[in-house]
């Protein structure tokens, strides 16, 4: 199983980024898929999830600004991040909950700075 994130970068406050997580060895449509993030000096934080039924859920800190989605044909998970703020600066990780296994990507850095 491999999860490969991309799409991170350096942006100004108020700008947008779209993260991608290409999965191989698992099916994103039959696994609960998550985005987490880890800011410098802090623990890993839940950001969003999408259920096998396609229902999205979000942390309060990103609700209304971030959108999680998946493309079953491309076997890819996305995170559209709008109105980014400096407090969104972190390494963002893709996670697949494929019980009983749990898989993580290597992360992609998002930096929001003026």
Buried (B, 14 or more C-beta within 10 A) or exposed (E): EEBBBBBBEEBEEEEEBEBBBBBEEBEBBEBBBBBBBBBEEEEBBBBBBBEEEEEEEBBEBBEEBBBBBBEEEEBBBBBBBBEBEEEBBBBBBBBBBBEEEEBBBEBBEBBBEE
